[in-house]
Amino acid sequence: MISPSEQRSNWVLILAHAWAVLSLSLPAKASGQPDTARVVTGMGIHGSISPALISTPPVIDGNLDEPFWKLTRNVTGFITYAPDFDVVPKEQTEVAMAYDRENLYFAFRCFDDVSKIKASISSRDNMIQDDWICINLDSFNDQQSLTAFYVNPLGIQGDSRFVANNEDFSPDFVWYSSGRIDSLGYTIEVQLPLKSLRYNNHEPTVMGVILERYISRRSEHSTFPRLDPAKGYAILTQMTPLIYPGIEHHRLFEFLPAVTASRQDVRKGNSLERTQQHGHLSLTAKYGITSDLILDGTITPDFSQVESDAGQIDVNLRSSLFYPEKRPFFLEGLDHFILGSSTNNFDPTIFYSRTIADPLTGVKLTGKLDNSNTISAVYAIDNVFESDRSTLGRYAHVPIVRYKHSLSADSYVGFLYAGRELAHTNNRVVGFDEQYRLSDAVVLESNGFLSWDKADPGASAVDGNTFGLRYSGSTRDLAYSLGYREVSEDFRADMGYVTRTGFDHVRGSLTPRMYPQSDIIQRIDLEFATGHTKDRPSGLWETSNAFAMTVYFGGNWVFYPQLTYSTEIFHGQRLQTSNALIQLRAYLTKNTLGTVIYTRARAIYYPAAEQGKSNVVNSTLSIQPWENLRADGSLVYADFHREADGAKLYGYAITRLKLTYQVNQYLFFRGIAEYNEDRTQLTTDFLASYTYVPGTAVYLGYGSVLNKQRWDGTEFVPGDNLVEVRRGLFLKVSYLWR
């Protein structure tokens, strides 16, 4: 246990740092807003762009045959930033931009050898392995975040949110695109409805943009405007302003009713019997208080998932497994809860939305209060598991509040409160985070939180704390970082994800990058990393020292070997976790991608704190024989051999096969089969989905679970044959009205 004096000193450190960061913010001027608005045609002052105002919208069909596309000045001069900076691409790109009061329009002409273009008809966000273009749009022009709109040569979409150096593909926005391959390469048209964007309520409206193109066969990324090698990959600080006079500032109204019908059957003896039949009606509404501040509410929500989680090895774990959020209500604005200085497994996540497991209702507010201030708040009433209701009560009330104040460039200071209130107990966490850009390529990040945990009725709350600090920089030739994290033994974040408590951790890394003048090797990154951790309960130190090398070959092959000398303190013992890892990712053909990761390690068997050796294999293979059909296979395997006597304590494999037939960009059929060797269990999952736009969709699904067992007349016992023990069927229909 940490002593009271240590506890107090850490609290003082957190509060002092927060005050220092807040003091830095007070004189700062919000960035991204021009002092005087000047509207120009084509390329403007200081590199700004004024797209063409049009009266007749284009037909989004991939044909650039509207007269104004020919009259609009094209943006050209794309320059690469990966695998190296400042290379003129062999294949040129031209982009025209236009708008009306309701929409933003973009038209791309991408020159290329038609036989080498990689494109597929796939579901949303599954086209990232293809060739693509991307519109990186900072709709507030405040250098704090961006929305990325990806389109492949056949018009298939992907979209993401990028905040605090983290890109999240979970959100889905309503927008339109089309692409066509022709003799010169391919063309793409994009329509971004203003109702789908959040933007400043100013006249004129100013947004920031970086236009990007990716050619998969060379792993080549190029952009307009050019990214400065001295600033590295700090994309948010290198945007070109887009000036839009006279656009509509909406008070958005959206209604999303959804109907779900489901049934479940469970085996009892020699037959499957229906155990549940359920019909559910839910309503989610969205109201735009302004064009940049949105209120969401939901009544009797259906938070069921359509996409199933992939299986993970769940034996011999020191902490629980982490699964990504997939439920639509939580996705919008979720990126606002990403914290500065949270880049490592030691760093706790304060708000992990999947801890809200079975909510009765919820309300959410996200957006801008003004140029510099952002608010994100969630309130949900969560059903307590039935087995716990006698002691915890019927409901858990979950308030989450996030505030950010933007400084110059992409710097900010923020505040976060997360709580879980039960009938007689509670958990509350409050603190700050910040990101401060010290120079073009150097960033200082930190966060600090205090927790109060009342676990038993009538007991006093137990307090805890955590503090983290990270100094990092990145340019063309070098990346480096120094970091510190402490978490007290009594720190609790019931609304978050915490892998470990009771430690002090320091770490550093240095990554020089080399660019051989070779047709075979494009780039080599060397990585030297070291970390040292004091385990507070035992007072012992553990260490991790790694050397790794990433070799980027032409033809989109990547080779990554790593050697690590490391130890870990567990139950007061210092145990070995040193390992050797090899990873290979390769395009075997234009439409066949394979990845293999093998790790040989000294390891810990956590249930008994025993030393041993482990082999871990993680491999994937994706094949696209036709542009409509894709097969994804994976194998995950882990074993453990006790060092004392060589006994094999477990060997555990999960194999998974996913087949997807994409009829067009709206309709697909998908089947998944996954076999868990440890459980001797086969799960199957079939889904038919028609999605016109995100929100307007029909899903029909069937799933089953089969175990290796047999009925002996009284009960099930292990057997040699797979027997279906559970199955379910569901239909979900939703409609987005604006």
Helices and strands as residue ranges (DSSP letters): H 4-25, E 42-43, G 45-47, E 49-50, E 52-53, H 67-71, E 79-82, E 93-99, E 103-111, G 114-116, E 132-138, E 145-151, E 157-163, E 166-168, E 176-182, E 185-193, G 194-196, E 205-215, G 216-218, E 220-224, G 235-238, E 240-244, E 253-268, E 271-290, E 293-299, H 328-331, G 334-337, G 353-355, E 359-368, E 373-383, G 386-388, H 389-392, E 395-406, E 412-421, E 426-437, E 442-454, E 462-474, E 478-487, E 503-514, E 521-535, E 541-553, E 557-570, E 573-576, E 579-589, E 592-605, E 610-626, E 629-642, E 648-662, E 667-676, E 681-693, E 696-711, E 716-734
